[in-house]
Amino acid sequence: MASIRQKPKQSGPATRGNAVAPPDFRNLGVMLRGLLGVNLMGLVTVALRGVPGDALMREALAMAGLLELPLMLGLLLAYMLAPVIASQTYRKATMLLVAVGVVSVLATFPLLSSLAERADLWRWSLWAAGSGALLMAYFHWRAALATPALSEARVLALNARIRPHFFFNSLNGVLGVMRSDPRRAEQALESLADLFRSLMRENRDLVTVGDEIELANRYLDLERLRLGDRLKVVWDLRHCPLDAKVPPLMLQPLIENAVYHGIEPSPTPGEIQVRIAQRGRELVIEVDNPVQAETRQQQGNRMAQANIRERLMLFFDIEAQMDSGVKDGRYRVRICLPLRREGRA
C-alpha cells in the first residue's frame, strides 16, 4: 500500500501512485496468514470432492500431509525472495509467488508421489499456482481495505488525538515564565513553532529514532519551563541505532505520560529513564518513571498507549509488542519492534 505497510518504504514500481504494494514475506503476520490460507484452501479442496463424512477427516489429514513439505519450502523461498517480490508491481509479484509455488511442488513431489495416489505432478502444479494466485488476491484485498484513505485517515486521526494535549501543556509552560523571563518565553515559543511545523507534517511513513529523540527533547525543554529542576531525564542511547525506523510521534507521548503521572504530582525531583537499544534484529524502547502514591486520572495514559499499539499494528502487524506495568516502585512501558534501518529494505 502507499503509506501504511508491513515493510519499509520502497522506491520501485509497487509504490508508484496509489498502487497496492506486495506483502512483505519477511513479516511474521504475512507468513502465518500464508500458512493458514494454503491449509484452508486444501481443506476446501477436500470438501469440494464430495467425500463422505466418515472419510472426510482421513482425506483432510492426507491432504495436509501432502501440503506441508512444499508449503514450507515455498514459504522459505518467498522469505529469501522477499526483497525482490517487494520491489515489483503487484501483478509481477503475483507471478513470482505462483512460480515459487510451482517450483516447490516440482522439488518435493518425488518425495511425496507415493502418498499422492490419485494425483499427478501437473495437477498439483496447477493447484499450487492457483493457491498462490488466490493468496496474493487475499493480500491485495486486505491491503486495499486499508489503503489509501482508511489507514492514512486513521493514522492522522490518531496523531491529532495527541497533539492538543501536548500543545496545551506547552503553552501553559510558556505562560508561566512570560512575565518573569520574557527572553526564555520567546525562545520557548520559537521551539514550540519548530515543534508545530514538525508535527504538521503528514506522518504517514516511518521516521528515524533520531528524529523522535529530537522531538522528545524539544518537548522536555518546554516542560522544564513549568517543572524546573524537578524534571530529570536520563537517556541510555549507548546501543541505539539512530537511523532505525519507528512510527511517527511514538516516543514523545510516552515521555509526556511519564512527566504527567510520575513527575508532576510530586513536589520533589523525579527521574525519567529512557533506554533505546538494538537487540539482535529488534529495537527495544523502554520508558519508566517513579510511581506516585497519589492516583491521577489514567484515561489519557490508556488512550496514548492504545494509540501507540494501534499504530504499531498498522505499521508492523503482529511483529511489534508493547507491555507496561509497575516494578520496584517504577512504572515501565516497553516496546519491541522489528529493526528497520534508514535506506534499507
N, C-alpha and C positions, 0 to 999 in steps of 0.2 A: 504494500500500500504506500501511498505517497508520504505519509507522515508518521503515524504510529505503527511501528512494525516490530517484529521479533528478531531484528538484526540491525546492524549499523547501517547508516545511510550509504547507498551505493550510487555510483555515477553512471552506470550502464543504462541500456535501453529500458530496463524494468522500471526505472523511476522517472521516465520522461512523462511530462504532463500529469494526468491523474491515473496513470496505469497502475494496476494492482501488481505489486512485486511478488515474486515467487516466495514460497515459505522457506525458512531457514532450517535446513535439515541437521543443523548442529544445536538446535533448540530442543530441550527435553520435552516440552509440550508437543511440539510437532512430531517428534519421534514416537511418543506414546500414542498420539492420535493416529499416526500411520499404522502402528502395530495393531491397535484395536480395530481400526477401519477395515484393514485387509482381512482380519479374522472374522469380522462381522459379515463381510462380503462372502467369505467362504461358507458361513452358516446359512446365509440367504440362498446360496447356490444349492446346498444340500436340500433346503426346504422346497425349492422350486422343482426338484426332481420328483416330488410326489412320493417320497419314501414313506412306507407305513410307519405308524407311531412306534411300534416295538423296535424297529430297526433305525429310527432316526438318530438316536444317541450314538449308536455304533458308527453310522455313516459320518456323523459330525466329528467324532473322535478320529476317524480315518482321514477326513479332510484336514483336520488340524495337524495330524502327523505329517501330511504331505506339504502343508503350507509353511511350517515353521522354519525349516532349513533355508529354502530360497528366500523367505521373507527376511530372515536375519541377515543373510548375505546382501539382499537388496538394500536394507537399511544401512548396512555398513558401507556399501558403495555410495549411497546417497550422502552419507556423512562425509566421506572422503571428497566427494564432488560438490559439496555444498557451496563453496565459493564460486565455482563455475555455474552452477544452477542459479545462484542468486544474481549473477551478472547478466542473465539472459532475459528476453521478453517472456511473458508467461507462456505463450504458445511453444516457444523453443524449450523452455524449462519442462513443459509437459512432455514433449517428445523425448527429452533426455531421461526423464523418470520412466517413461514407457520402455525405453531402450534398456535402462537399468533392470527393470523387472524381467524382460525377456532374457537378458544375459544371465540373470540369477537362476532362472529356470533351466537354461541350457547348461549351466555349470553344475547344477545339483541333480538334474534329472537322472543321470546314470546311477546315482546313489539311491534314488527313490523309485526307480522304474519297477522294482519288484512289488512295491506297495500299490502302485497305480495300475491295477489290473485292467480297468475299463478305460484308461486314459492313454493318450499318446502324447508325444512331445509337442506336436503342433497345437493340439487343443489346449494344453497347459500354457504354451507360449501366448496364445491368443487370450486366455483367461488372465494371465499376468499383465498383458498390455492393456486390456480393458480395466483391470483393477487399478493400474497406475493412472490411467486417464480419469477414472471416477474419483480417485483420491485427490488428484490435483483439482478436479472440478469442485470437490468439497472445500478444499483450502481456498479456492478462488471465491466461492460463495461466502465462506466465513470471513475472509478479508474484506469482501465488498460490503458486508453488513456494517463494518466499522470504518469504512473509508469512502470519500474523504470527510464528508460532513460530520458524521456521528462522532468519530474519535476526536477530531480536531475540536469540535464544539464541546465535547466532554472535558478535554484537557484544558481548554481555555476557561471553561466554567469552573473547573477545579482550582485553577490558579487564581481566578478572580475571587474565590471564596477566601483565600488567604490574604490578598492584597489590602482590603480595607482595614482589617485589624492591625496589620503591620504599619500602615501609614498613619493611622490614628495614634498609635503608641509613639511613633517617631515625631509627629507634630507636637504631641504633648511634651516630649523631651525638649524640643526646641523652645516651646513657650516657657518652659521652666527656667531657662537661662537668658531669655531675650533681654530682660532689664539688667540683670547683674553682669552679663558678659556679652554685649552685642556682637563683638567680633567672633566669638565662638558660635553664637547663634547663626551668624551669617555663613560661617564655614559649614555648619551642620545643614543649613538649607541647601548649600551647594552640593553637599554629599547626598542629601535627600533627592535633589534633582537628578543626580547621576544614577541613583538607585531607580528612580522612576523611569528614566529612559531605558535602563536595563530590563526592568520588569515589563515595560510596554512592548518589548519585542514579542514576536509570535513564537511562544515557547512550545513548538510542535516537535522539535527534534532533541536528541540528547545533547548535553553540554559537557564541558570538561569539569573535573573536580576542582581544578584551579579557579575556574570562573565561579563555582559555587562557594569556595573558600573566600574569595574576594568579596562576593555579595554578602556573606555572613559577617565578615569583618566590618563592612560598612554599616550593617545593621547594629553590630555591637558598639561601634563608635557612637552611634546615635543613642543607644540605651545607656551608655555611660554618662550622658548628659543628665539623666534622671537619677541613676543609681550610684554614680561616682565610684569610690573605692570598694563599695560593697560587691561590685561585679568583677569577678576574676575568672579568666578563661585560660585553660591550659590546653594547648594544641600538641598532639603527638602525631607528627607527619613524617617520622623517620623513614617509614616504608610506604609512603603514599605516592602512587603514580599520578602526577598532576595532570597527565593527558588522558586519564581514564574517563570514560563517558558515563554519565548518570542522567536521570530525568531532571529537567529544569526545576528550580525552586523547591529542592528537596531538603537541603541542609539547613537553610535559614528557618523554616517553620519548626524544626526540631530544637534548634537553639532558642528560638523565641519561646517555646513551651518550657524549656529548661529555665529561662530567665523568669517567666511569669510564675511558675509553680515552685521553683527551687530557690530563687534569689530574692525576688520582690517581697514575699511575705515576711522575710526575716530582717530584723534590724541590724544583724551582724553580717560581716562579709561572708560570701559563699563562693564556692569554686565549681565551675562547669568544666568537665573534661571531654574533649573531642579527640577521638582516635580514628584515623583513616589509614588502612593498610591493605596491601596486596597479600593474599594468602593463596598460593597456588594460582588457579585460574578464576579466583573470586576476589571481589573487592568488598571489604568489610568496613562498615561505618558504625561507630558507637558514640553515642552522646549520653552522658549521665550527669545528674545534678543531685544536690542534697534533698532529702525529703523533710518537709517541714511538718510540725505537729498540727499546725492549722490547716484545716481542709478547705480547699478552694473549689470553685466550680470546675468540673472536669469536662464539660461539654466541648469547649474549644479544643482541649487536648485530644479528645476522642475524634473530633472532626478532622483535625490536622493529620492524625495518624491514619484514619480511614482514607483521607485524601491521598496520602502518600502510597498506601497499599494499593489503591485503585490504579494510580499511575504506574507503579511497579508492574502490576499485572498487564496493563496496556502495552508497556514497552518490552517486558521480559517474559510474559506469560508466567508459567509456574516455576521458572528457574530462580526467581528472586524470593527472598524470605525476609520477614520483619517480625521481631518479637520485642516485648517490653515487659518490665517488671521491677520489683524492689528487691535489692540485695545489699546487705550490710549498711543499711541506712541511706542508700542512694538509689535513685530511680534511673534505670538504664534502658535506652532504646538501641536495638542492634539490627542492622540491615546487612544482608548478604546478597550480592547480585553478581551476575556474570561479568567478568572483566572484559570490557571493550576499550580499545585504545584509539586515540585520535589518528585518523588516516589509515586505519587497518580494518580489514573485513573480519 
